[in-house]
Amino acid sequence: MKTMLILIISFVGIATFSSCEKLVDTTWVYYNETYCADAWGQSTVPEDEKKKNIEKHFKNKGIKIFKIEINDDGTPESCFSCGCKTGKIIKCKIKESDVATMINEEFYQ
């Protein structure tokens, strides 16, 4: 009986802790990746490293990124200078209260 009570209390505690993110209003913002003009580094790094670089960049600005997705849904530009678009879109899930800061970082909704 005591073991069952401990299991129930543990389950409730874990369920409560894991749902904290759901209490925050979040939204998605988008960024058109460039070949090498992005604040977190060049586009040529592996995707996992790129995601870590993005998270670190925004953590330093006080913004928590809950999730990052990168897809090829954009249109690549036919130039290869630093500011040209690669065709990849970086999608970040953030708190709604951080949207203005992300827009200042050239993201859009």
C-alpha distances in whole Angstrom, upper triangle without the diagonal:
4,5,5,6,9,10,11,12,14,15,17,18,20,21,23,24,26,27,29,32,32,33,36,39,41,44,46,49,51,54,57,57,60,62,61,62,58,56,54,56,58,57,58,54,51,49,46,48,50,46,45,49,48,45,47,50,48,45,48,49,46,45,42,42,39,40,44,45,49,51,55,55,58,62,63,66,69,70,68,69,66,65,65,62,60,59,56,53,51,48,46,43,43,42,45,46,47,49,52,52,52,55,57,56,57,54,54,52
4,5,5,6,9,10,11,12,14,16,17,18,20,21,23,24,26,28,31,31,32,35,38,39,43,45,48,50,53,56,56,59,60,60,60,56,54,52,54,56,55,56,53,50,48,45,46,48,45,44,47,47,43,44,47,46,43,46,47,44,43,40,40,37,39,42,44,48,50,54,55,57,61,62,65,68,68,67,67,64,63,64,61,59,58,54,52,49,47,44,41,41,41,43,44,45,48,51,50,50,53,55,54,56,53,53,51
4,5,5,6,9,10,10,12,14,15,16,18,20,21,22,24,26,29,30,31,34,37,38,41,43,46,48,50,53,53,56,57,57,57,53,52,49,52,53,53,53,50,47,45,41,43,45,42,41,44,44,41,42,45,44,41,44,45,42,41,38,38,35,37,40,42,45,47,51,52,54,58,59,62,65,66,64,64,61,61,61,58,56,55,52,50,47,44,42,39,39,39,42,43,44,46,49,49,48,51,53,52,53,51,51,49
4,5,5,6,9,10,11,12,14,15,16,18,20,21,23,25,28,28,29,32,35,36,39,41,44,47,49,52,52,55,56,56,57,53,52,49,51,53,52,53,49,46,44,41,43,45,41,41,44,44,40,42,45,43,41,44,45,41,40,37,37,34,35,39,40,44,46,49,50,53,57,58,61,64,65,63,64,61,60,60,57,55,54,50,48,46,43,41,38,38,38,40,41,42,45,48,47,47,50,52,51,52,49,49,47
4,5,5,6,9,10,11,12,14,15,17,18,20,21,23,26,26,27,30,33,35,38,40,43,46,48,51,52,55,56,56,56,52,51,48,51,53,52,53,50,47,44,41,43,45,41,40,44,43,39,41,44,42,39,42,43,40,39,36,36,33,35,38,40,44,46,50,50,53,57,58,61,64,65,63,63,60,60,60,57,55,54,50,48,45,43,40,37,37,36,39,40,41,43,46,46,46,49,50,50,51,48,49,46
4,5,5,6,9,10,10,12,14,15,16,18,20,22,25,25,26,29,32,33,37,39,42,44,46,49,49,53,54,54,53,50,48,46,48,50,49,50,47,44,42,39,41,42,39,37,41,40,37,38,41,39,37,40,41,37,36,33,34,31,33,36,38,42,44,48,49,51,55,56,59,62,62,61,61,58,57,58,55,53,52,48,46,43,41,38,35,35,34,37,38,39,42,45,44,44,47,48,47,49,46,47,45
4,6,5,6,9,10,10,12,14,15,16,18,20,23,24,25,28,31,32,35,36,40,42,44,47,47,50,52,52,52,48,47,44,46,48,47,48,45,42,39,36,38,40,36,36,39,39,35,37,40,38,36,39,40,37,35,32,32,29,31,34,36,39,41,45,46,48,52,53,56,59,60,58,59,56,55,55,52,51,49,46,44,41,38,36,33,33,33,36,37,38,40,43,43,42,45,47,46,48,45,45,43
4,5,5,6,9,10,11,12,14,15,17,19,22,22,23,26,29,30,33,35,38,41,44,47,47,50,52,52,52,48,47,44,47,49,47,48,45,43,40,37,39,40,37,36,39,39,35,37,40,38,35,39,39,36,35,31,32,28,30,34,35,39,41,45,45,48,52,53,56,59,60,58,59,56,55,55,52,51,49,46,43,40,38,35,32,32,32,34,35,37,39,42,42,41,44,46,45,47,44,44,42
4,5,5,6,9,10,11,12,14,16,17,20,21,21,24,27,29,32,34,38,40,43,46,46,49,51,51,50,47,45,43,45,48,47,48,45,42,40,37,38,39,36,35,38,37,34,35,38,36,33,36,37,34,33,30,30,27,29,33,35,39,41,45,45,48,51,53,56,59,59,58,58,55,54,54,51,50,49,45,43,40,37,34,31,31,30,33,33,35,37,40,40,40,43,44,44,45,42,43,41
4,6,5,6,9,10,11,12,14,16,19,20,20,23,27,28,31,33,36,38,40,43,43,47,48,48,48,44,42,40,42,44,44,44,41,39,36,33,35,36,33,32,35,35,31,32,35,34,31,34,35,32,31,27,28,25,27,30,33,36,39,42,43,45,49,50,53,56,56,55,55,52,51,52,49,47,46,43,40,37,35,32,29,29,28,31,32,33,36,39,38,38,41,43,41,43,40,41,39
4,5,5,6,9,10,11,12,15,17,18,19,22,25,26,29,30,34,36,39,42,42,45,47,47,47,43,42,39,42,43,42,43,40,38,35,32,34,35,32,31,34,34,30,32,35,33,31,34,35,32,30,27,27,24,25,29,30,34,36,40,40,43,47,48,51,54,55,53,54,51,50,50,47,46,44,41,38,35,33,30,27,28,27,30,31,32,34,38,37,36,39,41,40,42,39,39,37
4,6,5,6,9,10,11,13,16,16,16,20,23,24,27,30,33,36,38,41,42,45,47,47,46,43,41,39,42,44,43,44,41,39,36,33,35,36,32,32,35,34,30,32,35,32,30,33,34,30,29,26,26,23,25,29,31,34,37,40,41,43,47,48,51,54,55,54,54,51,50,50,47,46,44,41,38,35,32,30,27,26,25,28,29,30,33,36,36,35,38,40,39,41,38,38,36
4,5,5,6,9,10,11,15,15,16,19,22,23,27,29,32,34,37,40,40,44,45,45,44,41,39,37,40,42,41,42,39,37,34,31,33,34,30,29,32,31,28,29,32,30,27,30,31,28,27,23,24,21,24,27,30,33,36,40,40,42,46,47,50,53,54,52,52,49,48,49,46,45,44,40,37,34,31,29,25,25,24,27,28,29,31,34,34,33,37,38,37,39,36,37,35
4,5,5,6,9,10,13,14,15,18,21,22,25,27,29,32,34,37,37,41,42,42,42,38,37,34,37,39,38,39,36,34,31,28,30,31,27,27,30,29,25,27,30,28,26,29,30,26,25,22,22,19,21,24,27,30,33,37,37,39,43,44,47,50,51,49,49,46,45,46,43,42,40,37,34,31,29,26,23,23,23,25,27,27,30,33,32,32,35,37,35,37,34,35,33
4,6,5,6,9,12,11,13,16,19,20,23,25,28,31,33,36,37,40,42,42,42,38,37,34,37,39,38,39,36,34,31,28,31,31,27,27,30,29,26,28,30,28,26,30,30,27,25,21,22,18,20,24,26,29,32,35,36,38,42,43,46,49,50,49,49,46,45,45,42,41,39,36,33,30,27,25,22,22,21,24,25,26,28,32,31,31,34,36,35,36,33,33,31
4,6,5,7,10,10,11,14,17,18,22,24,27,30,33,36,37,40,42,42,41,37,36,34,37,39,38,40,37,35,32,29,31,31,28,27,30,29,25,27,29,27,25,28,28,25,23,20,21,18,20,24,26,30,33,36,36,38,42,44,46,50,50,49,49,46,44,45,42,41,40,36,34,31,27,25,21,21,20,22,23,24,27,30,30,29,32,34,34,35,32,32,30
4,6,6,9,10,11,13,17,18,21,23,26,29,31,34,34,38,40,39,38,35,33,31,34,36,36,37,34,32,29,27,28,29,25,24,27,26,22,24,26,24,22,25,25,22,21,17,18,15,18,22,24,28,31,35,35,37,41,42,44,48,48,46,46,43,42,43,40,39,38,34,32,28,26,23,20,19,18,21,22,23,25,28,28,27,31,32,31,33,30,31,29
4,6,7,9,10,12,15,16,19,21,23,26,28,32,32,35,37,37,36,33,31,29,32,34,33,34,32,29,26,24,26,26,22,22,25,24,20,23,25,23,21,24,25,22,20,16,16,13,15,19,21,25,28,31,32,34,38,39,42,45,45,44,44,41,40,40,37,36,35,31,29,26,23,20,17,17,17,20,21,22,24,27,27,26,29,31,30,31,28,29,27
4,5,5,7,10,13,13,17,19,22,25,28,31,32,35,37,37,37,33,32,30,33,35,34,35,33,31,28,25,27,27,23,23,26,24,21,24,26,23,21,25,25,22,19,16,16,13,15,19,21,25,27,31,31,33,37,38,41,45,45,44,44,41,40,40,37,36,35,31,28,25,22,19,16,16,15,17,19,20,22,25,25,25,28,30,29,30,27,27,25
4,5,5,7,11,12,16,18,21,24,27,30,31,34,36,36,35,31,30,28,31,34,33,35,32,31,27,25,27,26,23,22,25,23,19,22,23,20,19,22,22,18,17,14,15,12,15,19,21,25,28,31,31,33,37,38,41,44,44,43,43,40,38,39,36,36,34,31,28,25,22,19,15,14,13,15,16,18,20,23,23,23,25,27,27,29,26,26,24
4,5,6,9,9,12,14,17,20,23,26,27,31,33,33,32,28,27,25,28,30,29,32,29,28,24,22,24,23,19,20,22,20,17,19,21,18,16,20,20,16,14,11,11,8,11,15,18,21,24,28,28,29,33,34,37,40,41,39,39,36,35,35,32,32,31,27,24,21,18,15,11,11,10,13,14,15,17,20,20,19,22,24,24,25,22,22,21
4,5,7,8,12,14,18,21,24,27,28,32,34,35,33,30,29,28,31,33,31,34,32,30,26,25,27,26,22,22,25,22,19,22,24,20,20,23,22,19,17,14,14,11,13,17,19,22,25,28,28,29,33,35,38,41,42,41,41,38,36,36,33,33,31,28,25,22,19,16,12,12,11,13,15,16,17,21,21,21,23,26,25,26,23,23,20
4,7,9,13,16,19,22,25,29,30,34,36,36,35,31,30,29,32,34,33,36,34,32,29,27,29,28,24,24,26,24,21,23,24,21,20,23,22,19,16,14,15,13,16,19,22,25,27,31,30,32,35,37,40,43,43,43,42,39,37,38,35,35,34,30,27,24,21,18,14,13,10,12,13,15,17,20,21,21,23,25,25,27,24,23,21
4,6,10,13,16,19,22,26,27,30,33,33,31,28,26,26,29,31,31,33,31,30,27,25,27,25,22,22,24,21,18,21,21,18,17,20,19,16,13,11,12,11,14,17,19,23,25,29,28,29,33,34,36,40,40,40,39,36,34,35,32,32,31,28,24,21,18,15,11,9,7,8,10,12,13,16,17,17,19,22,22,23,20,20,18
4,7,11,13,17,20,24,26,29,32,32,30,27,26,25,29,31,30,33,31,30,27,26,27,25,22,23,24,21,19,21,22,18,18,21,19,16,14,12,13,11,14,16,19,22,24,27,26,27,30,32,34,38,38,38,37,35,32,33,30,31,29,26,22,20,16,14,10,8,6,6,8,10,11,14,16,15,17,20,20,21,18,17,15
4,7,10,13,17,20,22,25,28,28,27,23,23,22,25,27,26,29,28,27,23,22,24,22,18,20,21,18,16,19,19,16,16,19,17,15,12,11,10,9,10,13,15,18,20,23,22,23,27,29,31,34,35,34,34,31,29,29,27,27,25,22,19,16,13,10,6,5,4,5,8,9,9,13,14,13,15,18,18,18,15,14,12
4,7,10,14,17,19,23,26,26,25,21,21,21,24,25,24,27,26,25,22,22,23,21,18,20,20,17,16,19,19,16,17,20,18,17,13,12,10,10,10,12,13,16,17,20,19,20,23,25,27,31,32,32,31,29,26,26,23,24,22,19,16,14,10,8,6,6,6,6,9,9,8,12,13,11,13,16,16,16,12,11,8
4,7,10,14,16,19,22,23,22,19,19,19,21,22,21,24,23,22,19,19,21,18,15,18,18,15,14,18,17,15,17,19,18,17,13,12,10,10,9,9,10,12,14,17,15,16,20,22,24,28,28,28,28,25,23,23,20,20,18,16,12,10,7,5,4,6,9,8,12,11,9,12,13,10,12,15,14,14,10,9,7
4,7,11,13,16,19,20,18,15,16,16,19,20,18,22,21,21,18,19,20,17,14,17,17,13,14,17,15,13,16,18,16,16,13,13,10,12,11,10,11,12,13,16,14,14,18,19,21,25,25,25,25,22,20,20,17,18,16,14,10,8,6,5,7,8,10,10,12,10,7,10,11,8,8,12,11,10,6,5,5
4,7,9,13,16,17,16,13,14,15,17,17,16,19,19,19,16,18,18,15,14,17,16,13,14,17,16,14,17,19,17,18,15,15,12,14,12,10,10,10,11,12,11,11,14,15,17,21,21,21,21,19,16,16,13,14,12,10,7,6,5,6,9,11,14,13,16,13,11,13,13,9,9,12,11,9,5,5,6
4,6,9,13,14,12,10,12,12,14,14,13,16,17,17,15,17,17,13,13,16,14,11,14,16,14,13,17,18,17,18,16,16,14,16,14,11,11,10,11,12,11,10,12,13,15,18,18,18,18,15,13,13,10,11,10,8,6,5,7,8,12,13,16,16,18,15,12,14,13,9,9,11,9,7,5,6,9
4,7,10,12,11,9,12,13,14,13,11,15,16,17,15,18,18,14,14,17,16,13,16,19,16,16,20,21,20,22,19,20,17,19,17,13,12,10,10,10,10,7,9,9,11,14,15,15,15,13,10,9,6,8,7,6,5,6,9,12,15,17,20,20,21,18,16,17,16,13,12,14,11,9,8,9,12
4,7,8,8,7,10,11,10,9,7,11,12,14,12,15,15,11,12,15,13,12,15,17,15,16,19,20,19,22,19,20,17,19,17,13,12,9,10,10,11,9,10,9,11,14,13,12,13,10,9,8,6,6,7,6,6,7,10,13,16,18,21,22,23,20,18,19,18,14,14,15,12,10,10,12,15
4,6,6,6,10,11,10,8,7,10,12,15,14,17,16,13,15,17,15,14,17,18,16,17,21,21,21,23,21,22,20,22,20,17,16,13,13,12,14,11,11,9,9,12,11,9,9,7,5,5,4,5,8,8,9,10,14,16,20,21,24,25,26,22,21,21,19,16,16,16,13,11,12,15,18
4,6,8,11,12,9,6,5,8,11,13,14,17,15,12,15,17,15,15,19,19,17,19,23,23,23,25,24,24,22,24,22,18,18,14,15,14,16,13,13,10,10,12,10,7,7,5,6,6,6,6,10,10,12,13,17,19,22,24,27,28,29,25,24,24,22,19,20,20,16,15,16,18,21
4,6,9,9,7,4,6,8,11,14,14,17,15,12,15,16,13,14,17,17,15,18,21,20,20,24,22,23,22,24,22,19,19,16,17,17,19,16,16,14,13,15,12,9,8,5,7,8,9,9,13,13,14,14,18,19,23,24,27,28,28,24,23,24,21,19,19,18,15,14,16,19,22
4,6,9,7,7,9,12,13,16,16,19,17,13,16,17,14,13,17,17,14,16,19,18,18,21,20,22,20,24,22,19,19,17,18,18,19,17,17,15,14,16,13,11,9,5,5,8,9,11,14,14,14,14,17,18,22,22,25,26,26,22,21,20,18,16,16,15,12,11,14,17,20
4,6,6,7,8,11,12,15,14,16,14,11,12,14,11,9,13,13,11,12,16,15,15,18,17,18,17,20,18,15,16,14,16,17,18,16,17,15,15,18,16,14,12,9,8,11,10,11,14,12,12,11,14,15,18,18,21,22,23,19,18,18,15,13,14,13,9,10,11,15,18
4,6,8,11,14,13,16,15,16,14,11,12,13,9,8,11,11,8,10,13,12,12,15,15,16,15,19,18,16,17,16,19,20,21,19,20,19,19,22,20,18,16,12,11,14,14,15,17,15,15,13,15,15,18,18,20,21,21,17,17,17,14,12,13,12,8,10,12,16,19
4,7,9,12,11,13,12,13,10,8,9,9,6,6,9,8,6,9,12,11,12,15,14,15,14,17,16,14,15,14,17,19,21,19,21,19,20,23,21,18,17,13,14,16,15,15,17,15,14,12,14,14,17,17,20,22,22,18,18,19,15,13,16,15,11,13,13,17,20
4,7,9,8,11,12,13,10,8,11,11,7,9,12,11,10,13,15,15,16,19,18,19,17,20,19,16,17,15,17,18,21,19,20,18,19,21,19,16,14,11,12,14,14,14,16,14,15,13,16,16,20,20,23,25,25,21,21,22,19,17,18,17,14,15,16,19,22
4,6,7,10,11,13,11,8,12,13,10,11,15,15,13,16,18,18,19,22,21,21,19,22,20,17,17,14,16,16,19,17,18,15,16,18,16,13,12,9,11,12,12,11,14,13,14,13,17,18,21,22,26,27,28,24,23,24,21,19,20,19,16,16,17,20,23
4,6,8,9,12,10,8,11,13,11,11,15,16,15,17,20,20,21,23,21,21,19,21,19,15,14,11,13,13,15,14,15,13,14,16,14,12,12,10,11,11,10,8,11,9,11,11,15,16,20,22,25,27,28,24,23,24,22,19,20,20,16,16,16,19,21
4,7,9,11,10,9,12,14,12,14,17,17,17,20,22,22,24,26,24,24,21,23,21,17,16,13,14,14,17,17,17,14,16,17,16,13,14,12,14,13,13,10,13,12,14,14,17,19,23,24,28,30,31,27,27,28,25,22,24,24,20,20,20,23,25
4,6,8,6,6,10,11,10,12,15,15,15,18,19,20,22,24,22,22,19,21,19,15,15,13,15,15,19,19,20,17,19,20,19,16,17,15,16,17,15,13,15,13,15,14,17,18,21,23,27,29,30,26,26,27,25,22,24,24,20,20,20,23,25
4,6,5,6,9,10,11,12,14,15,16,19,20,21,23,25,23,21,19,20,17,14,13,11,13,14,18,18,20,18,21,22,22,19,20,18,19,19,17,14,16,13,15,14,16,17,20,22,26,28,30,26,26,28,26,23,25,26,22,22,21,24,25
4,5,5,6,9,10,10,12,14,15,17,18,20,21,22,20,19,16,16,13,10,9,8,10,12,15,16,19,17,20,22,22,20,21,18,19,19,16,14,14,11,12,11,13,14,17,19,23,25,27,24,23,26,23,20,22,23,20,20,18,21,22
4,5,5,6,9,10,11,12,14,16,16,19,20,21,19,17,14,15,12,10,10,10,13,15,18,20,22,21,24,26,25,23,24,21,22,22,20,17,18,14,15,12,14,14,16,18,22,25,26,23,24,26,24,21,23,24,21,21,20,22,23
4,5,5,6,9,10,10,12,14,15,17,19,20,18,17,15,16,14,12,13,12,15,17,20,21,23,21,24,25,25,22,22,19,20,21,19,17,18,15,16,13,15,15,18,19,23,25,26,23,24,25,23,20,23,23,20,21,20,23,24
4,5,5,6,9,10,10,12,14,15,17,18,17,16,13,15,13,10,11,10,13,15,17,18,20,18,20,23,22,19,19,17,17,18,16,14,15,12,12,10,12,13,16,17,21,23,24,21,21,22,20,17,19,20,16,17,16,19,21
4,5,5,6,9,10,11,12,14,16,16,14,13,10,11,9,7,8,9,12,15,17,18,21,20,22,25,24,22,22,19,19,20,18,16,17,13,12,9,10,10,12,14,17,20,21,18,19,21,18,16,18,19,16,17,15,18,19
4,5,5,6,9,10,10,12,14,15,14,12,10,12,11,9,12,12,16,19,21,22,24,23,25,28,27,24,24,21,21,22,21,19,20,17,16,13,14,12,14,15,18,21,22,19,20,22,19,17,20,20,17,19,17,20,22
4,5,5,6,9,10,11,13,14,13,13,11,14,13,11,13,13,17,19,21,21,23,22,24,26,25,22,21,18,18,20,19,18,19,16,15,12,14,13,15,16,19,21,22,18,19,20,17,15,18,18,15,16,16,19,21
4,5,5,6,8,10,11,12,11,10,9,12,11,9,11,11,15,17,19,19,21,21,22,25,24,22,21,18,17,19,17,16,17,14,13,10,11,9,12,12,16,18,18,15,15,17,14,12,15,15,12,13,12,16,17
4,6,5,6,9,10,10,8,7,6,9,9,9,12,13,17,20,21,21,24,24,26,29,28,26,25,22,21,22,21,20,21,17,16,12,12,9,11,11,14,17,17,14,15,17,14,12,16,16,13,16,14,17,18
4,5,5,6,9,10,9,9,9,12,13,12,15,16,20,23,24,24,27,26,27,30,29,26,25,22,22,23,22,22,23,20,18,15,15,13,15,14,16,19,19,15,17,19,15,14,18,17,14,17,16,20,21
4,6,5,7,9,9,10,10,14,14,13,16,16,20,22,24,23,25,24,25,28,26,24,23,19,19,21,20,20,21,19,17,14,15,13,15,14,16,18,18,14,15,16,13,11,15,14,11,14,14,17,19
4,5,5,6,5,7,7,11,12,12,15,16,20,22,23,23,25,25,26,29,28,26,25,21,20,22,21,21,22,19,17,13,13,11,12,10,12,15,14,10,12,13,10,9,12,12,10,13,12,15,17
4,5,5,5,6,8,11,13,13,17,19,22,25,26,26,29,28,30,33,31,29,28,24,24,26,24,24,25,22,20,16,16,13,13,11,13,16,15,12,14,15,12,12,16,15,13,17,16,19,20
4,5,7,9,11,15,17,17,20,21,25,27,28,28,30,29,30,33,31,29,27,24,23,26,25,25,27,24,22,18,19,16,17,15,16,18,16,13,16,16,12,13,16,15,13,17,17,20,22
4,6,9,11,15,17,17,20,21,24,27,27,27,29,29,29,33,31,29,27,24,23,25,24,25,26,23,21,18,18,15,15,13,13,15,13,10,13,12,9,10,13,12,11,14,15,17,19
4,7,10,13,15,16,20,22,25,28,28,28,31,31,32,35,34,32,30,27,26,28,27,27,28,25,22,19,18,15,14,11,11,14,12,9,12,13,10,11,15,14,13,17,16,18,19
4,6,10,12,13,17,18,22,25,25,25,28,28,30,33,32,30,29,26,24,26,24,25,25,22,19,16,14,11,11,8,8,11,10,7,10,11,9,9,12,13,12,15,13,16,16
4,6,9,11,15,17,21,24,24,25,28,28,30,34,33,31,30,27,26,27,25,25,25,22,19,15,14,10,9,6,8,11,11,9,11,14,12,11,15,16,14,17,15,17,17
4,6,7,11,13,17,20,21,21,25,25,27,31,30,29,28,25,24,25,22,22,22,18,16,12,10,6,6,5,8,11,12,10,11,14,12,11,14,16,14,16,13,15,15
4,7,10,14,17,21,21,22,26,27,29,32,32,31,31,28,27,27,25,24,23,19,17,13,11,7,5,6,8,12,13,12,13,17,16,14,17,19,17,19,16,17,16
4,7,10,13,17,18,19,23,24,26,30,30,29,29,26,25,25,22,21,20,16,14,10,8,6,5,8,11,14,16,14,15,18,17,14,17,19,17,18,15,16,15
4,7,10,14,15,16,19,20,23,26,26,25,25,23,22,21,18,17,16,13,10,7,6,5,7,9,13,15,17,15,15,18,17,14,16,18,16,16,13,14,14
4,7,10,11,13,17,18,21,24,24,23,24,22,21,20,17,15,14,10,8,6,5,7,9,12,16,17,20,18,17,20,19,16,18,20,17,17,14,15,14
4,7,9,10,14,14,17,20,21,20,21,19,18,17,14,12,10,7,6,5,6,9,12,15,19,20,22,20,18,21,20,16,18,20,17,16,13,15,15
4,6,8,11,12,16,18,20,19,21,20,18,17,13,11,8,5,5,7,8,12,14,18,21,22,25,22,21,23,23,19,20,22,19,17,15,16,16
4,6,8,9,13,15,17,17,19,18,17,15,11,9,6,4,6,9,11,15,18,21,24,25,27,25,23,25,25,21,21,23,20,18,16,17,17
4,7,9,13,16,18,18,20,20,18,16,12,10,7,6,6,10,11,15,17,20,24,24,26,24,22,24,24,20,20,23,20,18,16,15,15
4,6,9,13,15,16,17,17,15,12,8,8,4,5,6,10,12,15,18,21,24,24,26,24,21,23,23,19,18,21,18,15,14,14,15
4,6,9,12,13,15,16,14,11,8,7,4,8,9,13,15,19,22,24,27,27,29,27,24,25,25,22,20,22,20,17,16,16,17
4,6,9,10,12,13,11,8,5,5,4,8,10,13,16,20,23,26,29,29,31,28,25,26,26,22,21,23,20,17,17,18,19
4,5,8,10,11,10,6,5,7,7,11,13,16,19,22,26,28,31,30,32,29,26,27,26,23,22,23,20,17,18,19,21
4,7,10,12,12,8,9,9,10,14,16,19,22,26,29,31,34,34,36,33,30,30,30,27,25,26,24,21,22,22,25
4,6,9,9,6,8,9,12,15,17,20,23,26,29,31,34,34,35,32,30,30,29,26,25,25,22,20,21,23,25
4,7,8,6,8,9,12,14,17,19,22,25,29,30,34,34,35,31,29,30,28,25,25,24,22,20,21,23,26
4,6,6,9,10,14,15,18,19,23,25,29,30,33,33,34,30,28,28,26,24,23,22,20,18,20,22,25
4,6,8,10,13,14,16,17,20,22,26,27,30,30,31,27,25,25,23,21,20,19,17,15,17,20,23
4,7,9,12,13,14,15,19,20,24,25,28,28,28,25,23,22,21,18,17,17,14,12,15,17,20
4,7,9,11,13,15,18,21,24,26,29,28,29,26,24,24,23,20,19,19,16,14,15,17,20
4,6,8,9,12,15,18,21,23,26,26,27,24,22,22,21,18,17,18,16,13,13,15,18
4,5,8,11,14,17,21,23,27,27,29,25,23,24,23,20,20,21,18,15,15,17,19
4,7,10,13,16,20,22,26,26,28,25,23,24,23,20,19,21,18,15,15,15,17
4,7,10,13,16,19,23,23,25,22,20,22,21,18,18,20,17,15,13,14,16
4,6,10,13,16,19,19,22,19,17,19,18,14,15,17,14,12,10,11,12
4,7,10,13,16,17,19,16,15,17,16,12,13,15,13,11,9,10,12
4,7,10,13,14,17,14,13,15,15,11,13,16,13,12,9,10,10
4,6,10,11,14,11,10,14,13,10,12,14,12,12,9,10,10
4,7,9,12,10,10,14,13,11,13,16,15,15,12,12,11
4,6,8,7,8,11,11,9,12,14,13,15,12,12,11
4,5,5,7,10,11,10,13,15,15,17,14,14,13
4,5,6,9,10,10,12,14,15,16,13,12,11
4,6,7,9,10,12,13,14,16,14,14,13
4,6,5,6,9,10,11,13,11,12,12
4,5,5,6,9,10,11,9,8,8
4,5,5,6,9,10,9,9,10
4,5,5,7,9,9,11,12
4,5,5,7,5,8,10
4,5,5,5,6,8
4,5,7,9,12
4,6,9,12
4,7,10
4,7
4
